[in-house]
Amino acid sequence: MRMYLDICCLKRPFDDLSQTRLRLEAEAVLALLQAPSERVQFVHAAAQDLENSQNPVRTRAERVRRWLDLWTLSQLPEPEVLARTKELMSVGFKNFDAFHLSSAELSGTEVFVTCDDQLLAKAKSQVGLLRMRVTNPVDIVLEVLR
């Protein structure tokens, strides 16, 4: 399964895990990162690099960078990424969310994983427009690691 983890997923293990939901999401993300390569192939796109570079907590950004560096960077045609990003923004996706979604789609992603409730809700309302499934880490880890 080709999978795109957005930056909120990749940062989740570094959050305050005293809340049950955050702890479950963090554990799910870490389990996905350790999944066998025959089950999960992670997508790496410039959108992840750009957002991660804006993380003000350098230690977290560096750890996320090390994960991203394990995956091959998708070389995507900029005009297509830009056009799809604009299309997704036109239906209400936030700019970075649209950039991530378009990058994931053009990279052949089957499942886009996020911890962002607003993005999940928007994706659910636009399911017919998206070319991949959008879900949270807890739900997908149950599917992948059965």
Secondary structure by P-SEA (a helix, b strand, c coil): cbbbbccccccccccccccaaaaaaaaaaaaaaacccccbbbbbcaaaaaaaaaccaaaaaaaaaaaaaacccccccaaaaaaaaaaaaaacccaaaaaaaaaaaaacccbbbbccaaaaaaaaaacccccbbbbcaaaaaaaacc
